[in-house]
Amino acid sequence: MAGRYLREVQRLATSGARGVAAFTVGGVQRLAIPQLAYDAPGSPSGMNGGDSNTDILLFDRRDGEFAPTGRLPGPGAEDVEYFEVDGTPFLACACIRIGSGPYNFSVGQPLYRWGGNAWEPFQTIVGHAAKQWRHFTVGGVHHLALAQNRPGGPELPSRLYRWTGTEFGHLQDIPSRIGYNFHAFDLDGTSYLAHADHLLPSRLYRWDGAEFVPHQDLMPAGGRAFATFAAGGERYLAVANIQSDSILLRWENGRFVDHAVLGGGTGGRELLVVDTPEGLFMVRVDFITGGPADPHPLLKSPLYKFEDGTFRVVEEYDTSGGTDVALVAGPGGGRQLVVSHGLNGRLGFETESVVYAFSPAGDL
């Protein structure tokens, strides 16, 4: 596929890919791609079936392309978060389930530490139907946020963890029914944390010096992801929604207020803002429309450009149950986007993830 801003340059063999973490360790560009499930005879059919005894795929940049280099244990993996503590690289893996039906949703969430030549097990945190890890710092202290929960079972809240100096310990709980994501940022000298939930309102929390306290509701239901940015002297928060329109909010008098409805329809799952000399862009990755009862994964996801005080769709690109996007440096100093895909047109899991060349000048 080739458009004005995006051109496909590589495909990666994945199965039920639910995310993509891009990072550089030891001078090598690397990817970690979590996989929810494999297609397997005898396992339940449909987008919530399959065999979740899966691995996380590892890729290294070699001769200009990403090549598979190994795997890490990560059953039913929904997300991988890369971060560093005192210069040491870590990977946190969010696993929603294990098994091939019936599934166990109470799963150990593995944290790996780079040992110099390979990833080594570091810590396991028990979660329930985990969706996302997010790393952030408050006052120079490292934190991890785990978005999780599903109706039925123990129904655990989403949870925040703080670095103790040797490992991550529990800090506080965040109410959730189906927690999907966290996004941390600072505004006017205060630390904030946004939590996306499918059934509860997506909510903004404010750090009070000891914990995060509720600040305001952002969206009533269907929340998936956030992105913050500044433009024209204003600060904005974009919120992706899978079952209704994604929206753009503007910071005003200590709260976010409605600013614009983003074009592109429903289905939004992930967002990425890219600031370039040619302008401000935002990539939205769409998962499905129609809901789990009638899912449609083959979609046109929007690429936006910030113009006249809002984001406008300037291009669409194909996604196949799209789940995540990462920005990486391409060969020769260009930009590339890696987009993970989780479902094919038959609602199976075997579908390739895609690397795109991205030209903000629109000259591809």
Backbone torsions as a table, in degrees:
resi	resn	phi	psi	omega
1	MET	NA	135.1	177.1
2	ALA	-136.0	132.1	175.9
3	GLY	-129.1	-163.7	-179.8
4	ARG	-73.4	-37.9	-176.4
5	TYR	-108.0	-27.0	-174.4
6	LEU	-123.5	136.0	176.9
7	ARG	-138.8	125.5	179.5
8	GLU	-65.5	132.8	-179.9
9	VAL	-124.7	-18.1	-179.6
10	GLN	-161.4	150.2	173.3
11	ARG	-119.6	142.6	-178.3
12	LEU	-116.7	129.9	-179.9
13	ALA	-72.6	113.1	-179.4
14	THR	-138.2	165.4	178.0
15	SER	-136.8	115.4	-178.6
16	GLY	59.1	37.9	-177.1
17	ALA	-62.8	127.9	-174.9
18	ARG	-114.0	-0.7	-179.6
19	GLY	-174.1	174.3	174.1
20	VAL	-150.7	124.8	174.4
21	ALA	-108.9	127.2	179.7
22	ALA	-115.1	133.8	-176.4
23	PHE	-161.5	166.8	177.0
24	THR	-121.8	122.9	177.7
25	VAL	-131.3	130.8	-179.9
26	GLY	63.7	29.9	179.0
27	GLY	76.0	7.9	-177.8
28	VAL	-113.8	130.4	172.6
29	GLN	-71.6	131.8	-175.1
30	ARG	-135.3	156.6	173.6
31	LEU	-128.2	145.3	167.7
32	ALA	-125.7	124.3	-176.1
33	ILE	-121.7	112.6	177.9
34	PRO	-76.5	147.5	-178.7
35	GLN	-124.9	129.4	179.7
36	LEU	-74.1	-46.0	-170.2
37	ALA	-160.2	158.7	168.6
38	TYR	-107.7	150.3	169.3
39	ASP	-70.7	133.2	-176.1
40	ALA	-150.3	132.6	175.7
41	PRO	-58.4	136.7	177.5
42	GLY	88.8	-12.3	177.4
43	SER	-86.2	158.7	-178.9
44	PRO	-58.0	143.7	179.5
45	SER	-85.7	165.0	176.9
46	GLY	96.2	174.3	-172.0
47	MET	-67.1	-18.0	178.4
48	ASN	-106.9	16.6	178.1
49	GLY	-102.1	-147.2	176.8
50	GLY	86.2	176.2	-179.3
51	ASP	-100.0	113.8	-176.6
52	SER	-97.8	19.8	170.2
53	ASN	-83.2	70.0	-167.5
54	THR	-109.8	172.9	175.6
55	ASP	-122.1	159.2	170.5
56	ILE	-89.1	128.5	-177.7
57	LEU	-86.6	138.8	178.0
58	LEU	-115.2	136.5	179.2
59	PHE	-131.9	145.0	172.0
60	ASP	-120.6	149.4	175.7
61	ARG	-76.0	121.3	178.8
62	ARG	-137.4	125.6	179.0
63	ASP	52.1	40.5	173.9
64	GLY	87.6	-10.1	-180.0
65	GLU	-125.7	163.2	177.1
66	PHE	-87.7	127.3	-178.8
67	ALA	-118.3	140.5	178.9
68	PRO	-65.1	136.2	-177.1
69	THR	-127.7	-8.2	-179.8
70	GLY	164.4	-172.6	-178.3
71	ARG	-142.1	155.4	172.0
72	LEU	-125.1	143.3	175.3
73	PRO	-60.1	130.5	179.9
74	GLY	-168.4	79.5	-175.9
75	PRO	-66.8	136.7	177.0
76	GLY	50.5	44.6	-170.4
77	ALA	-76.3	133.1	179.0
78	GLU	-106.7	-21.0	-173.5
79	ASP	-162.0	150.8	169.0
80	VAL	-131.8	129.2	178.7
81	GLU	-115.9	124.6	176.2
82	TYR	-96.6	138.0	175.4
83	PHE	-157.6	170.3	178.4
84	GLU	-129.1	142.0	173.3
85	VAL	-122.9	115.6	-178.4
86	ASP	52.6	40.8	176.5
87	GLY	83.4	-3.7	179.3
88	THR	-94.7	124.6	179.9
89	PRO	-74.2	143.4	176.1
90	PHE	-133.6	155.4	167.8
91	LEU	-125.8	128.8	173.6
92	ALA	-109.7	127.5	-173.7
93	CYS	-114.5	124.5	177.6
94	ALA	-95.5	121.6	-177.0
95	CYS	-118.4	124.3	-175.9
96	ILE	-83.7	-31.3	-172.5
97	ARG	-164.7	168.5	174.1
98	ILE	-139.6	149.7	178.7
99	GLY	110.0	-176.6	-178.4
100	SER	-127.4	22.6	177.8
101	GLY	97.1	114.4	-0.6
102	PRO	-68.4	157.2	-174.4
103	TYR	-104.4	149.7	171.8
104	ASN	-102.6	117.9	-177.0
105	PHE	-94.1	-6.4	174.8
106	SER	-92.8	98.6	-167.5
107	VAL	-126.7	142.0	172.4
108	GLY	-68.9	131.1	-179.6
109	GLN	-96.4	108.6	-173.0
110	PRO	-81.1	136.3	169.3
111	LEU	-109.6	131.4	179.8
112	TYR	-114.5	147.9	176.7
113	ARG	-121.4	139.5	179.9
114	TRP	-73.1	123.5	-177.2
115	GLY	-95.3	6.9	-178.9
116	GLY	110.3	-35.4	177.6
117	ASN	-131.7	-14.9	-176.5
118	ALA	-159.5	164.5	175.7
119	TRP	-82.1	135.7	-177.9
120	GLU	-123.2	143.8	176.7
121	PRO	-58.0	135.9	-178.5
122	PHE	-119.7	-49.3	-175.9
123	GLN	-157.4	147.4	174.6
124	THR	-122.6	128.7	179.2
125	ILE	-116.4	124.3	-177.4
126	VAL	-71.9	131.5	177.0
127	GLY	-133.8	176.3	178.9
128	HIS	-135.2	115.0	-179.9
129	ALA	53.0	52.2	-174.9
130	ALA	-72.9	141.8	-177.7
131	LYS	-114.4	-44.2	-173.6
132	GLN	-147.7	143.4	163.1
133	TRP	-105.3	143.2	170.1
134	ARG	-136.0	132.1	177.5
135	HIS	-100.8	141.5	175.6
136	PHE	-159.0	169.1	176.9
137	THR	-123.3	146.4	173.2
138	VAL	-131.2	120.0	-178.1
139	GLY	58.9	32.2	179.5
140	GLY	81.4	0.1	-179.8
141	VAL	-99.8	134.4	-178.7
142	HIS	-77.8	138.0	177.4
143	HIS	-131.3	154.2	169.5
144	LEU	-125.8	137.6	177.2
145	ALA	-117.5	129.4	-179.1
146	LEU	-113.8	113.0	174.7
147	ALA	-86.0	128.4	-173.5
148	GLN	-159.7	-176.9	173.6
149	ASN	103.6	153.3	172.4
150	ARG	-153.9	152.7	177.4
151	PRO	-61.1	140.3	-175.9
152	GLY	92.6	163.1	179.8
153	GLY	69.9	-154.2	-175.3
154	PRO	-73.2	-18.2	178.8
155	GLU	50.5	62.2	178.2
156	LEU	-75.2	147.1	174.4
157	PRO	-72.6	164.7	166.1
158	SER	-66.1	156.2	-170.6
159	ARG	-139.5	149.1	176.2
160	LEU	-112.1	140.8	179.8
161	TYR	-126.8	149.4	-178.9
162	ARG	-124.6	142.8	178.1
163	TRP	-69.4	126.0	-178.4
164	THR	-94.0	-7.7	-173.6
165	GLY	112.8	-23.6	178.5
166	THR	-129.6	-23.3	179.7
167	GLU	-162.5	-177.7	177.6
168	PHE	-99.3	126.4	178.7
169	GLY	-114.0	153.9	-177.1
170	HIS	-61.8	133.3	177.6
171	LEU	-106.9	-55.6	-178.6
172	GLN	-163.1	165.3	176.9
173	ASP	-100.7	150.0	175.3
174	ILE	-122.4	123.0	-178.5
175	PRO	-55.7	135.5	178.5
176	SER	-155.3	150.4	169.4
177	ARG	-109.4	-49.5	170.1
178	ILE	-137.0	84.6	-179.2
179	GLY	-72.6	135.3	-175.5
180	TYR	-117.4	-30.7	-169.6
181	ASN	-164.7	159.9	169.7
182	PHE	-130.7	154.6	174.4
183	HIS	-148.4	121.5	-177.8
184	ALA	-106.5	144.0	178.0
185	PHE	-162.7	164.1	177.3
186	ASP	-114.0	140.1	175.4
187	LEU	-141.5	130.7	176.1
188	ASP	52.1	39.0	176.3
189	GLY	79.5	6.8	-179.6
190	THR	-118.8	141.2	177.7
191	SER	-89.3	134.3	179.5
192	TYR	-124.8	155.6	178.4
193	LEU	-139.9	118.7	177.6
194	ALA	-97.1	136.4	180.0
195	HIS	-120.3	124.1	178.5
196	ALA	-96.3	132.3	179.2
197	ASP	-134.7	146.3	-178.2
198	HIS	-79.8	-37.3	-175.7
199	LEU	-103.5	-35.3	176.9
200	LEU	-90.3	165.2	172.9
201	PRO	-60.4	138.0	169.5
202	SER	-71.8	133.0	-165.3
203	ARG	-131.0	145.9	175.1
204	LEU	-99.5	129.9	177.9
205	TYR	-111.7	151.8	-177.9
206	ARG	-122.0	135.2	178.9
207	TRP	-75.9	125.2	-178.0
208	ASP	-104.5	9.4	-178.8
209	GLY	105.5	-19.0	179.0
210	ALA	-129.6	-32.4	179.9
211	GLU	-158.8	174.8	176.7
212	PHE	-91.6	129.5	-178.7
213	VAL	-116.6	151.2	-179.1
214	PRO	-58.7	135.5	179.3
215	HIS	-113.8	-49.2	176.5
216	GLN	-167.1	154.8	171.8
217	ASP	-82.9	142.8	-175.8
218	LEU	-109.6	-32.1	-175.5
219	MET	-159.1	137.7	-172.7
220	PRO	-68.9	-35.8	-177.7
221	ALA	-166.7	165.5	175.6
222	GLY	80.1	9.7	-177.3
223	GLY	-67.0	142.9	-179.1
224	ARG	-129.0	-42.0	-172.7
225	ALA	-160.6	166.1	-177.9
226	PHE	-135.2	159.5	170.2
227	ALA	-150.5	135.7	177.8
228	THR	-114.1	150.0	178.1
229	PHE	-165.1	165.8	176.3
230	ALA	-120.9	143.0	179.0
231	ALA	-158.4	135.3	175.7
232	GLY	58.3	31.3	-179.7
233	GLY	81.3	1.5	178.9
234	GLU	-110.9	155.2	174.2
235	ARG	-111.1	138.1	-172.5
236	TYR	-129.7	156.2	172.3
237	LEU	-132.1	119.7	173.9
238	ALA	-95.6	138.9	-178.5
239	VAL	-127.0	120.1	178.1
240	ALA	-85.1	140.2	179.6
241	ASN	-132.7	134.5	-176.9
242	ILE	-85.4	-24.1	-173.4
243	GLN	-113.2	-4.4	173.6
244	SER	-147.5	-171.6	-177.0
245	ASP	-64.6	141.3	168.2
246	SER	-75.7	153.3	-171.2
247	ILE	-132.4	163.3	175.7
248	LEU	-121.7	125.4	179.9
249	LEU	-111.1	152.5	-179.7
250	ARG	-122.1	138.3	-179.9
251	TRP	-76.3	125.5	-177.4
252	GLU	-150.3	118.8	176.4
253	ASN	54.8	44.3	174.1
254	GLY	81.9	9.1	177.8
255	ARG	-144.8	162.4	173.5
256	PHE	-91.7	134.9	178.7
257	VAL	-120.5	158.6	179.3
258	ASP	-59.9	135.2	178.5
259	HIS	-123.2	-49.2	-178.3
260	ALA	-161.2	154.8	169.0
261	VAL	-93.4	130.9	-178.6
262	LEU	-83.1	134.8	175.6
263	GLY	-69.7	169.8	178.9
264	GLY	112.3	-5.0	175.7
265	GLY	77.7	-159.4	-176.7
266	THR	-92.3	178.8	174.8
267	GLY	101.9	-0.7	-174.1
268	GLY	-64.8	133.3	179.5
269	ARG	-123.7	-34.8	-177.5
270	GLU	-145.3	153.7	-178.6
271	LEU	-133.1	148.5	174.4
272	LEU	-146.9	121.5	176.2
273	VAL	-93.2	133.6	179.6
274	VAL	-124.8	115.3	-179.7
275	ASP	-94.1	122.8	-177.1
276	THR	-132.1	161.4	175.1
277	PRO	-60.2	-22.8	-179.4
278	GLU	-88.6	-2.4	180.0
279	GLY	137.2	175.1	-179.0
280	LEU	-98.5	127.5	-179.3
281	PHE	-119.9	157.0	171.8
282	MET	-137.8	128.9	176.5
283	VAL	-96.4	128.0	171.5
284	ARG	-110.7	135.2	177.6
285	VAL	-109.2	121.0	-178.6
286	ASP	-99.9	138.7	-176.6
287	PHE	-94.9	-71.2	178.0
288	ILE	-144.2	160.3	162.2
289	THR	-116.9	162.2	178.4
290	GLY	93.3	-15.0	-179.8
291	GLY	77.4	170.5	-178.0
292	PRO	-59.3	-26.2	-178.5
293	ALA	-73.5	-28.1	-178.7
294	ASP	-146.6	65.5	-171.2
295	PRO	-76.4	140.2	174.8
296	HIS	-125.3	102.6	-173.2
297	PRO	-90.6	-17.1	-176.8
298	LEU	-87.4	101.1	-169.9
299	LEU	-128.7	168.3	170.2
300	LYS	-106.8	109.2	180.0
301	SER	-89.9	147.0	-174.0
302	PRO	-91.2	145.4	165.2
303	LEU	-109.3	125.2	-177.0
304	TYR	-107.0	154.3	167.8
305	LYS	-128.0	138.8	-178.0
306	PHE	-79.7	114.0	-178.4
307	GLU	-141.0	136.0	176.0
308	ASP	54.4	41.0	173.2
309	GLY	81.2	12.0	176.4
310	THR	-157.0	170.9	176.0
311	PHE	-89.4	130.5	176.6
312	ARG	-118.7	141.8	179.0
313	VAL	-69.1	122.5	178.5
314	VAL	-111.9	-13.9	177.9
315	GLU	-163.3	155.5	172.2
316	GLU	-122.1	148.9	178.8
317	TYR	-136.5	155.1	-174.5
318	ASP	-75.8	133.6	169.7
319	THR	-129.3	147.8	-178.1
320	SER	-122.3	83.7	-170.7
321	GLY	62.6	51.7	-175.6
322	GLY	-63.8	143.9	-174.7
323	THR	-129.5	-31.3	-174.2
324	ASP	-160.8	166.7	178.9
325	VAL	-148.7	142.2	176.5
326	ALA	-134.0	143.6	176.4
327	LEU	-94.7	131.0	178.0
328	VAL	-133.8	156.2	173.4
329	ALA	-76.0	130.2	179.3
330	GLY	-92.0	170.3	176.6
331	PRO	-57.8	138.8	178.4
332	GLY	78.1	11.2	176.2
333	GLY	89.0	4.5	177.3
334	GLY	-78.5	-179.5	178.1
335	ARG	-108.3	144.6	174.3
336	GLN	-133.0	151.7	173.8
337	LEU	-117.1	132.7	175.5
338	VAL	-107.7	119.9	-176.7
339	VAL	-115.4	123.6	178.9
340	SER	-89.7	140.4	-179.2
341	HIS	-120.9	138.4	-172.5
342	GLY	-117.2	-13.3	-177.5
343	LEU	-142.5	142.7	173.1
344	ASN	-98.0	-178.7	-176.0
345	GLY	-66.1	-17.2	177.9
346	ARG	-94.7	6.9	-175.8
347	LEU	65.2	24.5	169.7
348	GLY	-91.0	174.6	-172.9
349	PHE	-99.1	-19.5	-177.6
350	GLU	-75.5	105.5	177.7
351	THR	-155.8	143.6	-174.3
352	GLU	-80.7	144.2	168.5
353	SER	-89.4	160.1	-165.7
354	VAL	-130.6	139.7	172.4
355	VAL	-105.6	128.9	179.8
356	TYR	-115.9	140.9	161.3
357	ALA	-74.9	136.1	-178.9
358	PHE	-121.8	120.4	178.0
359	SER	-116.1	105.2	178.1
360	PRO	-65.2	-16.8	176.9
361	ALA	-77.5	-11.4	178.6
362	GLY	68.1	38.8	-175.9
363	ASP	-119.8	27.5	178.6
364	LEU	-76.5	NA	NA
